[in-house]
Amino acid sequence: MIEADGLVKHYGRVEALRGVTFRVEPGEIVGYLGPNGAGKSTTVKLLTGLQPPTSGTARIAGYDVVQHPVEAKARIGLVPESGALYEALTPVEYLRFAADLHELDPSMRNRRIPELLEFLELESSVWHARMVGFSKGMKQRVVIAAAVLHDPAVLVFDEPLNGLDVHATVRVKELIADAARRERAVFYCSHLMDVVERVCSRIIIVSDGRIRLDGSVREILDASPGQTLEQVFQSSTGREAEHAPRPLEPS
C-alpha cells in the first residue's frame, strides 16, 4: 500500500535521506521513529508528493507519487507536522472545502463532517466560528478531521498529537486503530517512543537518513537480549529517545 524504494533526498550538500526502503501493508500501523533531524519529515514529504526525491521512488496504492501525483494523493490522508488551515474559514466551511476537493458525495460529506467533529470532541459552539482565534489543539482537531474525511486507503501522520489534550489523544488513537481494522495502511511518524510503542504494530527506527531497525517491538527486543527499547534506540541512533509529553496547550 505504501512503498518506499531507495529514497534519497539532498538539500544542497545535506543528505537528508540516504536510500530508505520499506513497505507498509494494508492493516499495518508502522511507527517511524527517530531523533530530531533523522529524516522523518523528509520521508513524509516524499511519500505524499510534497517534494520530489533526488532518486528512488515512492508509491501509494501502486501509484508512483511523482509520475501519477493526482491518483496517489487522492488515496492519502495527511496530518502534517505543522498543519496549516485557512483560518478565515470555520471548521465546517473548511471541511466542506476539503470534501469538495476530494469530490465527496454531498450526502457522505454532510454525514461525515459532524460525525468527525463530535468524535474528536470539538465543541459544537465553535463549528461555525472563524478559526483565526482557535488554540493549537482546536486547529489540530480540524486538521485530523480533514485528513480522514474521505476515508483514504493510506493515512500519514507526522506528530499528530501536537497540542492535543488527553481526551483528544485517546480519540486519535481510537481512530488509528479503527483504520487498521478496516485494512487502511497507517504511517505514524514521531520522535516520542512511548506513544509509538503503544500505538504501532511495527516500528522503523531511522537516524541520519538511514533505517537502523525495522520490526515489531518483540522482534527488536529479541535481537538485543537484556536491553530495553530505549536502550536499543540509543545504541542504534546514538541519541536518547523522548518520553516526556510536550506541554499541552488549551484545547
C-alpha positions as CSV (number, residue, x, y, z in Angstrom):
1,M,0.0,0.0,0.0
2,I,2.9,2.3,0.9
3,E,6.2,1.6,-0.9
4,A,9.5,3.5,-0.5
5,D,12.2,2.2,-2.7
6,G,15.7,3.6,-2.3
7,L,14.6,7.1,-1.4
8,V,17.4,9.6,-1.4
9,K,16.9,13.4,-0.8
10,H,19.6,16.0,-0.9
11,Y,19.2,19.6,0.2
12,G,22.3,21.1,-1.4
13,R,25.2,19.3,0.3
14,V,23.0,17.9,3.1
15,E,21.9,14.3,2.7
16,A,18.5,14.1,4.4
17,L,17.7,10.6,3.2
18,R,20.3,8.0,2.1
19,G,18.5,5.2,0.4
20,V,15.4,4.5,2.5
21,T,13.4,1.3,1.6
22,F,10.3,-0.1,3.3
23,R,6.7,-1.2,2.7
24,V,3.5,-0.7,4.7
25,E,0.8,-3.2,4.0
26,P,-3.0,-2.8,4.5
27,G,-3.9,-3.1,8.1
28,E,-0.4,-2.2,9.4
29,I,0.3,0.7,11.8
30,V,4.0,1.4,11.2
31,G,5.7,3.8,13.6
32,Y,8.6,5.8,12.1
33,L,10.8,6.7,15.0
34,G,13.9,8.7,15.2
35,P,15.6,11.7,16.8
36,N,15.2,15.2,15.5
37,G,16.9,15.7,12.1
38,A,16.8,11.9,11.4
39,G,14.9,12.4,8.1
40,K,11.4,11.6,9.3
41,S,9.6,14.7,8.0
42,T,11.6,14.5,4.7
43,T,10.3,10.9,4.3
44,V,6.7,12.2,4.8
45,K,7.2,14.9,2.2
46,L,8.5,12.4,-0.4
47,L,5.7,9.8,0.3
48,T,3.0,12.4,-0.1
49,G,4.4,14.2,-3.1
50,L,5.1,17.5,-1.3
51,Q,8.7,17.2,-2.6
52,P,10.3,15.0,-5.2
53,P,13.1,12.6,-4.3
54,T,16.6,13.1,-5.5
55,S,16.5,9.5,-6.5
56,G,14.3,6.5,-5.7
57,T,10.6,6.0,-5.9
58,A,7.5,6.3,-3.6
59,R,4.2,4.6,-4.4
60,I,0.8,4.9,-2.8
61,A,-1.6,2.0,-3.6
62,G,0.6,1.2,-6.7
63,Y,0.7,4.8,-8.0
64,D,4.1,6.5,-8.3
65,V,3.8,9.7,-6.4
66,V,5.9,11.7,-9.0
67,Q,4.5,10.1,-12.2
68,H,0.9,9.9,-11.0
69,P,0.5,12.6,-8.3
70,V,-3.2,13.1,-8.5
71,E,-4.0,9.4,-8.3
72,A,-1.6,8.9,-5.4
73,K,-2.7,11.9,-3.4
74,A,-6.3,11.0,-3.7
75,R,-5.6,8.0,-1.7
76,I,-3.7,9.7,1.1
77,G,-4.9,11.4,4.3
78,L,-2.1,13.6,5.7
79,V,-1.7,15.2,9.0
80,P,1.5,17.3,8.6
81,E,3.8,18.3,11.4
82,S,2.6,21.9,11.2
83,G,-0.9,21.7,9.9
84,A,-1.9,24.9,8.0
85,L,-5.5,26.0,7.8
86,Y,-7.5,28.7,6.1
87,E,-8.2,30.5,9.4
88,A,-10.7,32.8,7.8
89,L,-13.0,29.8,7.4
90,T,-15.0,28.0,10.0
91,P,-14.3,24.3,10.7
92,V,-17.5,23.3,8.8
93,E,-16.5,25.5,5.8
94,Y,-13.0,24.2,5.8
95,L,-14.1,20.6,5.9
96,R,-16.7,21.2,3.1
97,F,-13.9,22.7,1.1
98,A,-11.7,19.6,1.7
99,A,-14.6,17.3,0.8
100,D,-15.2,19.1,-2.5
101,L,-11.5,18.8,-3.4
102,H,-11.9,15.0,-2.9
103,E,-15.2,15.1,-4.9
104,L,-17.0,13.5,-1.9
105,D,-20.7,12.7,-2.4
106,P,-22.7,15.5,-0.7
107,S,-24.7,13.1,1.5
108,M,-21.5,11.5,2.7
109,R,-19.9,14.9,3.3
110,N,-22.9,16.1,5.3
111,R,-22.8,13.0,7.4
112,R,-19.1,12.7,7.9
113,I,-18.3,16.3,9.0
114,P,-20.5,16.4,12.2
115,E,-19.5,12.8,13.0
116,L,-15.8,13.6,12.9
117,L,-16.1,16.9,14.8
118,E,-18.1,15.2,17.5
119,F,-15.8,12.2,17.7
120,L,-12.7,14.5,18.0
121,E,-14.6,16.5,20.7
122,L,-14.5,19.9,19.1
123,E,-17.3,21.8,20.8
124,S,-20.3,22.4,18.6
125,S,-20.4,26.0,19.7
126,V,-17.3,26.7,17.5
127,W,-18.2,24.7,14.4
128,H,-19.3,27.9,12.7
129,A,-16.7,30.2,14.2
130,R,-13.7,31.6,12.3
131,M,-10.6,29.6,13.2
132,V,-8.4,32.6,13.5
133,G,-8.7,32.6,17.3
134,F,-8.5,28.9,17.8
135,S,-6.0,27.2,20.0
136,K,-3.4,24.8,18.6
137,G,-5.4,21.9,19.9
138,M,-8.7,23.0,18.3
139,K,-6.9,23.6,14.9
140,Q,-5.3,20.1,15.2
141,R,-8.7,18.5,15.6
142,V,-9.8,20.1,12.3
143,V,-6.6,19.1,10.5
144,I,-7.1,15.5,11.6
145,A,-10.8,15.5,10.6
146,A,-9.8,16.8,7.1
147,A,-7.2,14.0,6.7
148,V,-9.7,11.2,7.3
149,L,-12.8,12.8,5.9
150,H,-12.6,11.0,2.5
151,D,-11.8,7.6,4.2
152,P,-8.4,7.3,2.4
153,A,-6.6,4.0,1.9
154,V,-3.4,5.4,3.4
155,L,-3.0,7.6,6.5
156,V,0.2,9.5,7.1
157,F,0.6,11.2,10.5
158,D,3.5,13.4,11.3
159,E,3.4,14.2,15.0
160,P,-0.4,14.2,15.0
161,L,-0.8,14.6,18.8
162,N,0.9,18.0,19.0
163,G,-1.3,20.4,21.0
164,L,-4.0,17.8,21.8
165,D,-5.2,17.2,25.4
166,V,-5.6,13.7,26.9
167,H,-9.2,13.2,25.7
168,A,-8.4,14.1,22.1
169,T,-5.2,12.0,22.2
170,V,-7.3,8.9,23.1
171,R,-9.7,9.7,20.3
172,V,-6.9,9.9,17.7
173,K,-5.6,6.5,18.9
174,E,-9.0,5.0,18.5
175,L,-9.3,6.5,15.0
176,I,-5.9,4.9,14.1
177,A,-6.8,1.5,15.5
178,D,-10.2,1.6,13.6
179,A,-8.4,2.5,10.3
180,A,-6.1,-0.5,10.7
181,R,-9.0,-2.8,11.4
182,R,-10.5,-1.7,8.1
183,E,-7.3,-2.5,6.3
184,R,-6.0,1.0,5.9
185,A,-2.2,1.5,5.9
186,V,-1.1,3.8,8.6
187,F,2.3,5.5,8.7
188,Y,2.9,7.2,12.1
189,C,5.9,9.5,12.2
190,S,7.1,10.6,15.7
191,H,10.1,11.2,17.9
192,L,8.1,10.0,21.1
193,M,9.0,6.4,21.6
194,D,6.3,5.7,24.3
195,V,3.5,6.7,22.0
196,V,4.8,4.8,19.0
197,E,5.3,1.7,21.1
198,R,1.7,1.7,22.4
199,V,0.0,2.6,19.1
200,C,2.0,0.8,16.4
201,S,2.2,-2.9,15.3
202,R,5.7,-2.3,13.7
203,I,8.5,0.1,14.3
204,I,11.1,1.6,12.0
205,I,14.0,3.4,13.6
206,V,15.7,5.9,11.4
207,S,18.8,8.0,12.0
208,D,21.0,10.2,9.8
209,G,18.7,9.4,6.9
210,R,19.1,5.7,7.1
211,I,16.9,2.9,8.5
212,R,18.7,1.3,11.5
213,L,16.0,-1.1,12.7
214,D,12.7,-2.4,11.3
215,G,10.4,-4.9,13.1
216,S,7.9,-5.4,15.8
217,V,8.8,-4.4,19.3
218,R,9.2,-8.1,20.3
219,E,11.5,-8.7,17.3
220,I,13.6,-5.7,18.0
221,L,14.0,-6.6,21.7
222,D,14.7,-10.3,20.9
223,A,17.6,-9.2,18.7
224,S,19.1,-7.3,21.6
225,P,18.7,-9.5,24.7
226,G,18.7,-7.7,28.0
227,Q,18.1,-4.3,26.6
228,T,15.0,-2.1,26.8
229,L,13.6,-0.5,23.7
230,E,15.0,2.9,24.9
231,Q,18.5,1.3,25.1
232,V,18.1,-0.2,21.7
233,F,17.1,3.2,20.4
234,Q,20.1,4.8,21.9
235,S,22.6,2.3,20.6
236,S,21.1,2.3,17.1
237,T,20.9,6.1,16.8
238,G,23.4,7.4,19.2
239,R,20.6,9.6,20.7
240,E,18.2,9.4,23.6
241,A,14.5,8.9,22.8
242,E,12.0,11.4,24.1
243,H,9.4,10.2,26.5
244,A,8.0,13.2,28.4
245,P,5.0,14.7,26.6
246,R,5.2,18.2,25.4
247,P,3.3,20.8,27.4
248,L,-0.4,20.8,26.3
249,E,-1.9,24.0,25.1
250,P,-5.5,24.9,25.9
251,S,-7.8,23.0,23.6
